Each structure stands twice: as structure tokens, then as C-alpha cells.
Amino acid sequence: MKSLTNSRREAVKSLNIYNTFKLIIMSNSIELRGRIKSISDAETIQTKNGDMEKRVVALTLGADSNYPVDYPIEVMGPKANIFSAYKPNDEVSISVNLRSYTDKNGNLRSGNPTAWRVTYADGSIPNTTSHETKVESFVNQGDSELTF
């Protein structure tokens, strides 16, 4: 296993959560469960590798508690549409990658988490058209418009 960098280790120790979140921080991945508050429309952002779609999902954590927190989660690139089958108020479980970087002053900063998988809170996935149904639909469509 990789060890944490000294600055990251000190930051985690200062928060007094080193033992609780050690494995999560080392893997840079975590699963969040909550209620979808909103899903933004897709926007196109420019990167050094070209244009990319991006959405931001606001997830309410602890909705049943006295102090709920709205937490932004980014979805970018080919996975930007993974929330298309979900709607606000759905209870979901979202797997995210945690990101951090060092700013120009040498301070450790965290970036928004990036989603890579989403399911309903009970582990089920939304009903979508199966691959077999899509293939059958494609094969059975009329080919009268095909020209060679």
C-alpha cells in the first residue's frame, strides 16, 4: 500500500480522523448515500484535451437529521449522463473519487468529488432498455432506406 505524503498525513491527523478514514483516503474513493436535491443541465467545458460535458449533482446528506448538508458532486466526460434516469428526491448511493491538489502557496486543497457509479440506495439500478432489446430493435427495423 502507498503511504500518505507528509502534508496529507499531517492534515488528516490534525482533523483527528486518521484511523477512521485511512483506507478511504488511501483508495481515493468513497460511497455517499443521500437524496438528490438537483441535477444541473449538461454544460460544455473546454479542457486542454478538447471539449467535455459536465454536470453537477447536489446530494443532500443526512436529510432525516437536524443538520442536512447539500454536497456538490461533479460528473464529467462520458459519464456525464449517468444521472439521466434519476430525478430529484431519489435516494441514491454514489461512488465518487476524491481529489486533492497543492495550490501555488503549497497548501493542500480538495477538489469536488467526481462520480463514477450511481445506484438507488437499495442497490438497484433504474430500468433501462437491455442490450438484447436494443439489438433486436436495430435488426428488425426496416432497411428500405439503405442504399448501396
N, C-alpha and C positions, 0 to 999 in steps of 0.2 A: 504494500500500500504506500501511496505517496504521503509524505509528511507535509503538514501545512507550513507555509512560509512564516518567518518570524513575525512579520507585521500582522498577518492574518491570525496567527496563534494568539498574539497579544490582544488583538481586537476582540476575539472570541472570549478569551479569559476575562477581559475587562467587563464583558456582559454577563459573566458568570453562568454561561450556558455550554461551556466546552464539553462536559461529559454527556449532556443530554443530546446535543445535535452533532456530535463528532462525525458519525457515519454519514449523516445527511450532507454536511458541509464538504466532506471528502469526496462524495459522489457527485456533488453539484446538482442533485436532482431531489425534488420533493413532491409530494402529492398534497394538494389543497382540496378541502371539501367545503362547499358553501352553496349559496344561492346566486344565480346570475342576476345582476341588477340591470346591466345593459350590455349590448354588443354594438360597437361602432360600425359604421359603414366602412367598406374597404377603401383605403386610400393608397395611392401610389407614391412611394418614396424613391428618391434617387440614391443609389449607393455606388461605390467605386466599381462594382461588378454589374451595374445596369439597374434598371427599374425593378422594384419589388413591391408586392402588395403587403399591406399591413392593416391589422385590426387590433383594437384594444377592447378587452372584455373587463367589465367591472364585476368582481366577485365579492359578495357580502359574506364575510366570515363571522361566525357567531351570531347569526341572525336571531336566534332564540334567546340570546343573552341580553344583559342590560347594556352592554357596550359593543354593538356590532361595528365591524370595520369594513369599509369598502376598499378592495385591493385591486389595483390595475394589473392586468396580465396581457402581454403582447403576444400576437400570433403573426408570424411573418412568412413570406415566401410561399412555397407550395402548400403549406399547412394553413394558410390564411382562411380557408373555407371550412375548417373542421368544426366550427360552431354554427354552420348553416342550418343544421337540423334541430338546434336548440333555441329556446326563446327565454325572455326574462321570466324570473321566478322558478325556473327549473333548478332542482337540487342536483348538483354535479360534483364529480371528482375530477380534478385537473392535474395532470402530471406536468411539472414545469422544470426547466433548467434554471439554476441560479447563476447570475453573472456578477463578477466584480472586476474592478479596474483600479489602477492607480492614477490619480489626477496629476496635473503638472506640478503640484506642490508636494507630491509624494504621499498624499493621504489615500487610504483605501476607501473606495466608494462602491456602492452596489448599484447595479442597473436593474431595470424592470425584468421580472422573470418572463421567460419565453415558454409558451405552452407547446407540448408535442403530442399530447394524448388527452382525450376527454371522454368520460362516460357519465351516465346517470349515477347518482350517489349509491344506488344498489348494485352497481357494476354492469348494468345492461347498457346496450348501445341502441341508438334510435333505429327504428325500422327504415331500412333503405332498400332500394332495389338490388337484388342479388346479382352477382356476376352472370349466373346462368340465365336469368331473366333478360339481362341486357344483351347477351349474345343471341338468345333466341329471338328477341325483337329485331336485332340487326339482320339476322339471317332471313327472317320472314318478311322483311319489308320489300316492297315491290322494286324490281330492278328495271322497270320500263324506262327510267330516265338515264340509265347508264349508256354512254356512247363510247365506242372504241375507234 
